[in-house]
Amino acid sequence: MRHGNKNNALGRKKAHRGALLSNLAISLIEHKRIETTLAKAKALRLYVEPLLTKSKSDSTHSRRTIFSHLQDKEATAALFRDVAPKIATRPGGYTRIIKLGNRHGDAAEMAMIELVDFNTVYVKEKAGAEAKKTRRSRRSTGAKKAADAPAAEAKTEAGADEAKAE
């Protein structure tokens, strides 16, 4: 019976599940986006989001705590160097899960899990690189042509006067 047991066992014993989630977290930190099954992606979200929250405070204690979960120096360093500054202002929800459909071999539900602040499609640039806004006239193109017509006639008359003067 699993009364009150809220973790998804993923068909593995505790040690194997811990190693799997640690490896998935390392891959997510290094590549910023990974494809896996939907069940593993949901389990990974529960595993990695507290680590990302802890990485926002760069202290020796938080580095050691995160290293104890990941067991990878490069991933820990990348987390504090690259990821933590980008998520510093975000209050939570650091990952996004996008369903991709079923895998051909065994019809398992596949999903892509990514770090939200590293997706260039959804993230808006904040630092001074605002797009130039164009002002558009409310009048229609017919009215615009009618307004331009007298100016065009004046130009042709001026050109005709110059031709006669020569």
Backbone as ProteinMPNN parsed JSONL, in Angstrom:
{"seq_chain_A": "MRHGNKNNALGRKKAHRGALLSNLAISLIEHKRIETTLAKAKALRLYVEPLLTKSKSDSTHSRRTIFSHLQDKEATAALFRDVAPKIATRPGGYTRIIKLGNRHGDAAEMAMIELVDFNTVYVKEKAGAEAKKTRRSRRSTGAKKAADAPAAEAKTEAGADEAKAE", "coords_chain_A": {"N_chain_A": [[0.835, -1.194, 0.0], [0.359, 2.281, -0.637], [-0.203, 4.417, 1.089], [-0.25, 7.816, 1.649], [2.175, 8.135, 0.38], [3.91, 10.155, -1.609], [5.794, 10.319, -3.636], [6.9, 9.664, -6.982], [7.779, 6.566, -7.944], [8.945, 5.716, -10.281], [9.464, 3.152, -11.168], [11.763, 2.186, -9.94], [14.272, 1.465, -7.429], [15.093, 3.335, -4.409], [17.807, 4.319, -4.411], [18.55, 4.043, -7.092], [16.641, 5.676, -8.298], [17.336, 8.151, -7.18], [19.892, 8.525, -8.316], [19.184, 8.643, -11.005], [17.572, 10.989, -11.095], [19.454, 12.857, -10.266], [21.302, 12.742, -12.394], [19.654, 13.561, -14.509], [19.113, 16.159, -13.643], [21.664, 17.31, -13.764], [22.089, 17.2, -16.532], [20.03, 18.898, -17.359], [20.854, 21.341, -16.262], [23.26, 21.752, -17.615], [22.527, 21.718, -20.385], [20.236, 23.216, -20.547], [17.809, 22.461, -21.609], [16.024, 19.479, -21.981], [14.921, 16.337, -23.36], [12.656, 13.941, -22.245], [10.77, 11.301, -20.651], [7.353, 11.985, -19.754], [6.655, 11.391, -17.084], [9.18, 11.249, -15.846], [10.005, 13.871, -16.286], [8.194, 15.334, -14.725], [8.861, 14.36, -12.188], [11.494, 15.236, -12.116], [11.157, 18.001, -12.071], [10.165, 18.425, -9.475], [12.455, 17.715, -8.119], [14.538, 19.43, -8.988], [13.766, 22.129, -8.763], [13.812, 23.061, -5.987], [16.606, 23.004, -5.705], [17.397, 24.973, -7.508], [16.247, 27.195, -6.292], [17.764, 27.275, -3.959], [20.214, 27.897, -5.067], [20.127, 30.57, -5.534], [21.081, 32.027, -3.406], [24.321, 32.621, -2.991], [26.284, 30.96, -1.201], [28.692, 29.255, 0.834], [27.538, 27.143, 2.19], [25.158, 26.669, 0.698], [26.294, 25.947, -1.743], [27.604, 23.556, -1.041], [25.444, 22.004, -0.246], [23.98, 21.749, -2.632], [25.909, 20.492, -4.19], [26.004, 18.056, -2.861], [23.659, 16.92, -3.718], [23.921, 16.855, -6.513], [26.523, 15.879, -7.158], [28.516, 16.704, -8.971], [31.017, 18.719, -10.011], [31.323, 20.542, -12.154], [28.701, 20.984, -13.038], [27.586, 22.093, -10.739], [29.115, 24.43, -10.511], [28.383, 25.675, -12.932], [25.691, 26.067, -12.438], [25.69, 28.013, -10.386], [27.146, 30.009, -11.669], [25.984, 30.578, -14.255], [23.147, 30.062, -14.307], [21.934, 30.897, -11.841], [22.21, 33.825, -11.663], [20.386, 34.613, -13.659], [17.902, 33.719, -12.757], [17.493, 35.104, -10.473], [15.631, 37.116, -9.816], [13.221, 35.889, -10.151], [10.379, 34.514, -8.568], [9.816, 31.807, -8.379], [8.932, 28.719, -10.09], [10.777, 27.78, -12.141], [11.106, 26.035, -14.208], [9.781, 24.649, -17.261], [7.425, 22.453, -18.644], [6.838, 20.837, -21.605], [4.646, 18.994, -23.497], [5.33, 16.444, -25.858], [4.212, 14.42, -27.335], [3.796, 10.917, -28.204], [6.311, 8.362, -27.85], [7.766, 6.468, -30.479], [8.688, 3.804, -30.187], [7.733, 2.568, -27.704], [5.443, 3.907, -27.126], [5.499, 5.732, -25.052], [4.69, 8.634, -23.17], [6.191, 11.565, -24.162], [8.165, 14.39, -23.163], [9.386, 17.751, -23.055], [11.558, 19.332, -20.943], [12.501, 22.429, -19.719], [14.592, 25.197, -18.748], [13.073, 28.134, -17.789], [13.978, 30.843, -18.112], [15.908, 30.646, -20.045], [14.934, 30.236, -22.544], [14.863, 31.527, -25.666], [12.748, 32.222, -27.256], [10.457, 32.823, -25.728], [11.368, 34.58, -23.742], [11.626, 37.982, -23.011], [13.728, 40.65, -23.934], [15.182, 42.66, -21.491], [17.062, 44.634, -20.8], [17.472, 47.643, -21.849], [17.265, 47.176, -24.626], [15.003, 47.88, -26.163], [12.471, 47.575, -28.603], [12.106, 49.647, -31.464], [9.374, 51.708, -31.662], [6.907, 52.214, -34.076], [4.943, 54.851, -35.317], [1.701, 54.894, -36.433], [-0.476, 56.15, -38.866], [-3.913, 57.056, -38.59], [-5.533, 57.408, -40.718], [-6.928, 56.248, -43.827], [-5.476, 54.506, -46.684], [-6.413, 55.606, -49.044], [-7.103, 58.219, -48.342], [-4.598, 59.093, -47.738], [-3.303, 59.051, -50.212], [-4.811, 60.99, -51.528], [-4.124, 63.226, -50.06], [-1.457, 63.411, -50.704], [-1.538, 63.97, -53.412], [-2.005, 66.814, -54.186], [0.519, 67.863, -53.493], [2.16, 66.485, -55.213], [1.26, 67.433, -57.661], [2.041, 70.087, -57.457], [4.788, 69.79, -57.544], [5.167, 68.869, -60.157], [4.296, 71.056, -61.632], [6.175, 72.96, -60.863], [8.45, 71.811, -61.941], [7.812, 71.97, -64.654], [7.783, 74.733, -65.028], [10.502, 75.28, -64.619], [11.592, 73.988, -66.813], [10.593, 75.506, -68.916], [11.914, 77.865, -68.461], [14.475, 77.41, -69.257]], "CA_chain_A": [[0.0, 0.0, 0.0], [1.138, 3.514, -0.728], [-0.914, 5.482, 1.792], [0.552, 8.993, 1.988], [3.448, 8.148, -0.332], [3.662, 11.095, -2.693], [6.823, 10.353, -4.686], [6.734, 8.751, -8.109], [8.915, 5.651, -7.832], [9.511, 5.555, -11.621], [9.847, 1.753, -11.373], [13.14, 2.002, -9.478], [14.52, 1.573, -5.987], [15.428, 4.699, -4.008], [19.154, 4.714, -4.846], [18.533, 4.173, -8.547], [15.843, 6.865, -8.608], [18.149, 9.32, -6.82], [20.942, 8.676, -9.326], [18.522, 9.063, -12.239], [17.173, 12.395, -10.984], [20.681, 13.646, -10.217], [21.842, 12.816, -13.748], [18.753, 14.404, -15.295], [19.307, 17.542, -13.199], [22.943, 17.75, -14.321], [21.87, 17.438, -17.965], [19.185, 20.078, -17.505], [21.66, 22.527, -15.948], [24.258, 21.936, -18.669], [21.954, 21.931, -21.716], [19.103, 24.144, -20.373], [16.589, 21.853, -22.149], [16.209, 18.063, -22.279], [13.733, 15.569, -23.686], [12.558, 12.724, -21.463], [9.362, 10.931, -20.534], [6.567, 12.943, -18.974], [6.754, 11.049, -15.66], [10.506, 11.664, -15.373], [10.051, 15.333, -16.292], [7.457, 15.817, -13.551], [9.673, 14.036, -11.014], [12.672, 16.099, -12.161], [10.75, 19.344, -11.645], [10.13, 18.423, -8.006], [13.819, 17.537, -7.616], [15.489, 20.48, -9.352], [13.333, 23.489, -8.4], [14.418, 23.479, -4.713], [18.033, 23.261, -5.905], [17.506, 26.276, -8.151], [15.95, 28.199, -5.264], [18.917, 27.355, -3.062], [21.359, 28.476, -5.775], [19.999, 32.025, -5.592], [21.98, 32.593, -2.393], [25.637, 32.04, -3.255], [27.072, 30.797, 0.022], [29.396, 27.974, 0.896], [26.577, 26.126, 2.622], [24.266, 26.301, -0.4], [27.093, 25.223, -2.729], [27.839, 22.194, -0.563], [24.167, 21.292, -0.263], [23.666, 21.428, -4.024], [26.88, 19.494, -4.639], [25.638, 16.761, -2.288], [22.583, 16.362, -4.536], [24.318, 16.655, -7.902], [27.785, 15.141, -7.237], [29.206, 17.092, -10.194], [31.575, 20.053, -9.777], [31.068, 21.428, -13.293], [27.283, 21.359, -13.04], [27.375, 22.998, -9.606], [29.706, 25.718, -10.873], [27.543, 26.271, -13.98], [24.44, 26.496, -11.807], [25.91, 29.277, -9.688], [27.721, 31.002, -12.571], [25.128, 30.936, -15.38], [21.702, 29.967, -14.078], [21.482, 31.657, -10.673], [21.979, 35.255, -11.909], [19.2, 34.837, -14.497], [16.664, 33.426, -12.03], [17.567, 35.78, -9.177], [14.429, 37.91, -9.528], [12.017, 35.063, -10.325], [9.992, 33.967, -7.266], [9.602, 30.357, -8.45], [8.536, 28.28, -11.419], [11.971, 27.947, -12.968], [11.099, 25.075, -15.304], [8.565, 24.536, -18.072], [7.29, 21.137, -19.253], [6.043, 20.874, -22.836], [4.392, 17.639, -23.972], [5.772, 16.273, -27.241], [3.538, 13.299, -27.993], [4.232, 9.595, -27.774], [7.508, 7.798, -28.461], [7.378, 5.429, -31.433], [9.018, 2.447, -29.767], [6.876, 1.998, -26.663], [4.3, 4.814, -26.965], [5.595, 6.478, -23.794], [4.469, 10.073, -23.333], [7.452, 12.299, -24.111], [8.037, 15.793, -22.798], [10.611, 18.527, -23.022], [11.626, 20.188, -19.76], [13.496, 23.458, -19.981], [14.673, 26.318, -17.825], [12.214, 29.164, -18.364], [14.699, 32.065, -18.459], [16.89, 30.414, -21.098], [14.26, 30.065, -23.825], [14.949, 32.814, -26.354], [11.482, 32.525, -27.927], [9.503, 33.394, -24.791], [11.954, 35.593, -22.871], [11.758, 39.314, -23.601], [14.946, 41.352, -23.515], [14.823, 43.704, -20.541], [18.088, 45.646, -20.591], [17.679, 48.723, -22.793], [17.171, 46.814, -26.042], [13.595, 47.93, -26.524], [12.245, 47.725, -30.037], [11.67, 50.974, -31.862], [7.952, 51.69, -31.964], [6.531, 53.074, -35.184], [3.627, 55.461, -35.171], [0.944, 54.685, -37.651], [-1.559, 57.095, -39.078], [-5.233, 56.444, -38.507], [-6.283, 57.595, -41.949], [-6.793, 55.134, -44.759], [-4.51, 54.738, -47.756], [-7.042, 56.494, -50.019], [-6.973, 59.587, -47.85], [-3.175, 59.428, -47.806], [-3.0, 59.353, -51.607], [-5.458, 62.256, -51.858], [-3.345, 64.29, -49.423], [-0.187, 63.507, -51.415], [-1.766, 64.386, -54.799], [-1.702, 68.22, -54.418], [1.955, 68.084, -53.392], [2.752, 65.939, -56.438], [0.92, 68.362, -58.739], [2.867, 71.284, -57.281], [6.13, 69.448, -58.003], [5.196, 68.79, -61.626], [4.184, 72.422, -62.149], [7.461, 73.615, -60.642], [9.372, 71.212, -62.906], [7.448, 72.501, -65.97], [8.237, 76.113, -65.042], [11.951, 75.271, -64.782], [11.879, 73.552, -68.189], [10.281, 76.632, -69.797], [12.884, 78.904, -68.231], [15.723, 77.07, -69.932]], "C_chain_A": [[0.869, 1.243, 0.0], [0.399, 4.662, -0.054], [0.035, 6.619, 2.152], [1.895, 9.065, 1.292], [3.282, 8.985, -1.591], [4.733, 11.1, -3.778], [6.487, 9.338, -5.778], [7.97, 7.862, -8.146], [9.611, 5.438, -9.16], [10.015, 4.137, -11.869], [11.246, 1.436, -10.908], [13.186, 2.019, -7.96], [15.009, 2.984, -5.676], [16.796, 5.147, -4.528], [19.202, 4.931, -6.361], [17.759, 5.417, -8.971], [16.622, 8.143, -8.288], [19.246, 9.588, -7.835], [20.349, 9.171, -10.642], [18.176, 10.551, -12.189], [18.392, 13.307, -10.92], [21.263, 13.821, -11.62], [20.962, 13.677, -14.655], [18.933, 15.881, -14.929], [20.614, 18.111, -13.75], [22.781, 18.067, -15.804], [21.034, 18.681, -18.199], [19.984, 21.352, -17.249], [22.667, 22.797, -17.069], [23.638, 22.348, -19.999], [20.758, 22.883, -21.715], [17.78, 23.584, -20.893], [16.884, 20.395, -22.464], [14.866, 17.436, -22.623], [13.779, 14.274, -22.895], [11.085, 12.337, -21.401], [8.651, 11.923, -19.633], [6.679, 12.671, -17.477], [8.103, 11.475, -15.084], [10.612, 13.18, -15.33], [9.328, 15.9, -15.072], [8.224, 15.522, -12.263], [10.902, 14.939, -10.948], [12.328, 17.514, -11.716], [10.722, 19.432, -10.12], [11.522, 18.336, -7.402], [14.671, 18.783, -7.821], [15.05, 21.876, -8.898], [13.829, 23.918, -7.013], [15.913, 23.75, -4.828], [18.244, 24.625, -6.551], [17.214, 27.401, -7.168], [17.14, 28.383, -4.34], [20.116, 28.01, -3.747], [21.286, 29.999, -5.841], [20.829, 32.713, -4.525], [23.333, 31.889, -2.529], [26.453, 32.023, -1.974], [27.739, 29.426, -0.01], [28.436, 26.856, 1.269], [25.674, 25.689, 1.471], [25.033, 25.567, -1.499], [27.312, 23.778, -2.307], [26.554, 21.377, -0.576], [23.814, 20.858, -1.682], [24.638, 20.383, -4.564], [26.54, 18.117, -4.082], [24.503, 16.107, -3.08], [23.06, 16.013, -5.945], [25.562, 15.784, -8.066], [28.541, 15.435, -8.533], [29.689, 18.529, -10.025], [31.239, 21.016, -10.903], [29.612, 21.904, -13.319], [26.97, 22.324, -11.899], [27.924, 24.388, -9.931], [28.866, 26.419, -11.932], [26.226, 26.782, -13.413], [24.621, 27.848, -11.127], [26.416, 30.383, -10.619], [26.722, 31.493, -13.618], [23.657, 31.045, -15.018], [21.232, 30.897, -12.962], [21.305, 33.151, -10.941], [20.722, 35.533, -12.737], [17.898, 34.625, -13.735], [16.571, 34.185, -10.72], [16.287, 36.525, -8.832], [13.147, 37.094, -9.624], [11.64, 34.413, -8.996], [9.763, 32.461, -7.267], [9.212, 29.989, -9.86], [9.657, 28.417, -12.426], [11.972, 27.041, -14.192], [9.751, 25.08, -16.016], [8.569, 23.143, -18.69], [6.362, 21.267, -20.445], [5.889, 19.446, -23.331], [4.692, 17.544, -25.462], [5.036, 15.171, -27.987], [4.117, 11.988, -27.5], [5.459, 9.132, -28.54], [7.097, 6.632, -29.351], [7.599, 4.025, -30.887], [8.05, 1.836, -28.785], [5.672, 2.872, -26.346], [4.307, 5.525, -25.612], [5.37, 7.959, -24.084], [5.791, 10.805, -23.154], [7.18, 13.76, -23.789], [9.403, 16.443, -22.859], [10.537, 19.387, -21.769], [12.762, 21.164, -19.998], [13.492, 24.486, -18.869], [14.002, 27.513, -18.488], [13.016, 30.362, -18.865], [15.712, 31.873, -19.582], [16.246, 30.155, -22.449], [14.214, 31.41, -24.515], [13.654, 33.186, -27.055], [10.542, 33.274, -26.985], [10.055, 34.547, -23.975], [12.076, 36.913, -23.624], [13.028, 39.943, -23.067], [14.548, 42.532, -22.645], [15.787, 44.885, -20.575], [18.241, 46.56, -21.799], [17.526, 48.392, -24.265], [15.705, 46.794, -26.471], [13.458, 48.186, -28.018], [11.72, 49.124, -30.325], [10.208, 50.898, -32.268], [7.661, 52.662, -33.094], [5.145, 53.621, -34.933], [2.912, 55.328, -36.494], [-0.217, 55.652, -37.703], [-2.886, 56.365, -39.025], [-6.009, 56.588, -39.812], [-6.006, 56.456, -42.923], [-5.819, 55.488, -45.865], [-5.088, 55.657, -48.818], [-6.908, 57.949, -49.614], [-5.523, 60.042, -47.94], [-2.797, 59.811, -49.237], [-3.596, 60.703, -52.014], [-4.682, 63.423, -51.267], [-2.018, 64.488, -50.156], [-0.351, 64.061, -52.835], [-1.496, 65.876, -55.029], [-0.208, 68.517, -54.353], [2.646, 67.591, -54.666], [2.472, 66.869, -57.625], [1.789, 69.615, -58.659], [4.284, 71.026, -57.779], [6.187, 69.438, -59.528], [5.088, 70.175, -62.249], [5.515, 73.159, -61.998], [8.49, 73.095, -61.639], [9.095, 71.749, -64.312], [7.906, 73.932, -66.101], [9.745, 76.191, -65.274], [12.331, 74.899, -66.229], [11.64, 74.701, -69.174], [11.35, 77.71, -69.675], [14.178, 78.62, -68.983], [15.597, 77.324, -71.361]], "O_chain_A": [[1.965, 1.258, 0.56], [0.38, 5.774, -0.582], [1.011, 6.414, 2.875], [2.685, 9.965, 1.577], [2.596, 8.578, -2.529], [4.591, 11.827, -4.761], [5.874, 8.301, -5.524], [9.081, 8.348, -8.356], [10.768, 5.018, -9.177], [10.905, 3.938, -12.696], [11.869, 0.508, -11.424], [12.276, 2.513, -7.295], [15.309, 3.747, -6.594], [16.919, 6.261, -5.038], [19.816, 5.882, -6.844], [18.168, 6.128, -9.889], [16.567, 9.109, -9.048], [19.507, 10.74, -8.182], [20.939, 10.016, -11.316], [18.457, 11.287, -13.134], [18.366, 14.412, -11.461], [21.671, 14.921, -11.991], [21.474, 14.436, -15.477], [18.909, 16.748, -15.803], [20.66, 19.272, -14.158], [23.277, 19.088, -16.28], [21.295, 19.44, -19.133], [19.802, 22.343, -17.956], [22.897, 23.951, -17.428], [24.162, 23.235, -20.674], [20.315, 23.312, -22.781], [16.729, 24.175, -20.643], [17.872, 20.091, -23.132], [13.812, 17.935, -22.23], [14.801, 13.588, -22.867], [10.246, 12.979, -22.033], [9.286, 12.619, -18.841], [6.787, 13.606, -16.683], [8.171, 11.997, -13.971], [11.246, 13.724, -14.426], [9.81, 16.85, -14.454], [8.236, 16.344, -11.347], [11.31, 15.362, -9.866], [13.135, 18.16, -11.047], [11.202, 20.408, -9.543], [11.751, 18.826, -6.296], [15.442, 19.159, -6.938], [15.906, 22.731, -8.668], [14.241, 25.069, -6.869], [16.44, 24.622, -4.137], [19.166, 25.353, -6.182], [17.864, 28.446, -7.208], [17.487, 29.507, -3.978], [20.951, 28.617, -3.076], [22.277, 30.651, -6.169], [21.242, 33.859, -4.706], [23.462, 30.706, -2.216], [27.214, 32.949, -1.694], [27.37, 28.558, -0.801], [28.512, 25.754, 0.727], [25.442, 24.495, 1.278], [24.487, 24.66, -2.126], [27.215, 22.871, -3.134], [26.579, 20.186, -0.885], [23.396, 19.721, -1.9], [24.238, 19.488, -5.309], [26.762, 17.11, -4.754], [24.395, 14.881, -3.111], [22.653, 14.996, -6.507], [25.645, 15.019, -9.027], [29.135, 14.536, -9.128], [28.88, 19.45, -9.91], [30.906, 22.174, -10.651], [29.332, 23.073, -13.586], [26.188, 23.26, -12.066], [27.275, 25.399, -9.659], [28.653, 27.629, -11.848], [25.707, 27.807, -13.854], [23.781, 28.734, -11.284], [26.147, 31.561, -10.384], [26.62, 32.698, -13.85], [22.995, 32.016, -15.384], [20.239, 31.607, -13.123], [20.314, 33.717, -10.479], [20.066, 36.557, -12.547], [16.896, 35.278, -14.029], [15.661, 33.937, -9.93], [15.894, 36.563, -7.666], [12.087, 37.568, -9.215], [12.499, 33.813, -8.351], [9.53, 31.893, -6.2], [9.166, 30.85, -10.738], [9.508, 29.091, -13.446], [12.755, 27.254, -15.118], [8.727, 25.462, -15.45], [9.594, 22.695, -19.203], [5.236, 21.748, -20.318], [6.883, 18.758, -23.562], [4.356, 18.443, -26.233], [5.239, 15.019, -29.191], [4.84, 11.949, -26.504], [5.636, 9.457, -29.714], [6.177, 5.889, -29.012], [6.77, 3.143, -31.108], [7.585, 0.715, -28.988], [4.951, 2.599, -25.387], [3.252, 5.878, -25.086], [5.806, 8.473, -25.114], [6.439, 10.681, -22.114], [6.116, 14.297, -24.098], [10.435, 15.783, -22.732], [9.552, 20.095, -21.56], [13.851, 20.778, -20.424], [12.51, 24.629, -18.14], [14.33, 27.863, -19.621], [12.746, 30.851, -19.962], [16.319, 32.846, -20.029], [16.954, 29.877, -23.417], [13.591, 32.344, -24.009], [13.467, 34.347, -27.418], [9.902, 34.245, -27.389], [9.292, 35.415, -23.551], [12.575, 36.949, -24.749], [13.365, 39.79, -21.893], [13.676, 43.317, -23.018], [15.363, 46.026, -20.395], [19.053, 46.285, -22.682], [17.653, 49.294, -25.093], [15.23, 45.824, -27.062], [14.243, 48.927, -28.61], [10.985, 49.704, -29.526], [9.847, 50.101, -33.133], [8.118, 53.804, -33.07], [4.278, 52.929, -34.399], [3.472, 55.621, -37.55], [-0.857, 55.931, -36.689], [-2.969, 55.188, -39.375], [-7.045, 55.946, -39.985], [-4.974, 55.789, -42.843], [-5.385, 56.634, -45.976], [-4.346, 56.417, -49.44], [-6.633, 58.811, -50.448], [-5.243, 61.216, -48.184], [-2.063, 60.775, -49.454], [-2.972, 61.468, -52.75], [-4.585, 64.485, -51.883], [-1.509, 65.607, -50.224], [0.613, 64.573, -53.403], [-0.808, 66.203, -55.996], [0.276, 69.36, -55.108], [3.602, 68.207, -55.138], [3.332, 67.07, -58.483], [2.22, 70.14, -59.686], [4.915, 71.908, -58.361], [7.141, 69.941, -60.121], [5.713, 70.446, -63.275], [5.93, 73.892, -62.896], [9.317, 73.863, -62.129], [10.029, 71.963, -65.084], [8.374, 74.33, -67.167], [10.222, 77.045, -66.021], [13.284, 75.445, -66.785], [12.381, 74.859, -70.143], [11.664, 78.393, -70.65], [14.906, 79.558, -69.309], [16.545, 77.101, -72.114]]}, "name": "protein", "num_of_chains": 1, "seq": "MRHGNKNNALGRKKAHRGALLSNLAISLIEHKRIETTLAKAKALRLYVEPLLTKSKSDSTHSRRTIFSHLQDKEATAALFRDVAPKIATRPGGYTRIIKLGNRHGDAAEMAMIELVDFNTVYVKEKAGAEAKKTRRSRRSTGAKKAADAPAAEAKTEAGADEAKAE"}
